[in-house]
């Protein structure tokens, strides 16, 4: 069995002069059928980029969770169980950039309720 590693490029905070001038967002999300690659945060528009600071996902089912930028998987799959605690991914020290003009989405293998909170900013 082999492990596949995917290296992600975090935002270089030295290139972001003043985070206070960015558009920060906090999104509370919930869906009762999480099989359809649900949008957590819509794409910011042409020439703009979502940057994920942290995300908390509550999905107490024996299934997998994948975070996507539009339809391209970026993080996961994360295997969950019925007794799994909420999944917390913290990128505050090195925020996680999505591709330009893409939405942050979440997908699972089952038609179950998924809830959570995500925070980030737009550059």
Buried (B, 14 or more C-beta within 10 A) or exposed (E): EEEEEEEEEEBEEEEBEEBEEBEEBEBEBEBEEBBEBBBBBEBBEEEEBBBBBBBBBBBBBEBBBBBBBBEEBBBBBBEBEEEBEEBEBEBEEBBBBBEBBBBBBBBBBBEBBBBBBBBBBBB
